[in-house]
Amino acid sequence: IDQNKDRMLEILEGKGLSFLFPLMKLEKELLKQIKADPAPQTIYKWIKDNISPKLHTDKGF
């Protein structure tokens, strides 16, 4: 996630508006998970546990 997106998300979260860009928040959380444990099985489990199945077919996701 680039610095502009990261800063924008910080501002939105600070104002309680991160719901306006849910995929941006998911991207940040997923990158954090990948850095913590990049094993494919762990990432797959994190996605299954934390992301709505409806998003799995969303082209934006």
PEBELGI-V618600 format. One record per backbone hydrogen bond with DSSP energy under -0.5 kcal/mol. NH is the residue of the N-H (numbers start at 0). CO is the residue of the C=O. E is the energy in kcal/mol with one decimal. If there is no record, write none. Layout:
nh-><NH:NH>
co-><CO:CO>
e-><E:E>
This chain:
nh-><5:6:7:8:9:10:11:12:13:14:15:16:17:19:20:21:23:24:25:26:27:28:29:30:31:32:33:34:35:36:42:43:44:45:46:47:48:49:50:54:55:55:56:57:60>
co-><1:2:3:4:5:6:7:8:9:10:12:11:11:16:17:18:20:20:21:22:23:24:25:26:27:28:29:30:31:32:38:39:40:41:42:43:44:45:46:51:51:52:53:54:57>
e-><-2.5:-2.8:-2.5:-2.7:-2.1:-2.3:-2.7:-2.9:-2.4:-1.4:-1.3:-3.7:-0.5:-2.2:-1.4:-0.7:-0.6:-1.6:-2.3:-2.5:-2.0:-2.4:-3.0:-2.4:-1.9:-2.1:-2.7:-2.3:-1.8:-2.6:-2.2:-2.7:-2.3:-2.4:-2.6:-2.6:-2.4:-2.0:-2.2:-1.7:-0.7:-0.7:-0.8:-1.2:-1.1>
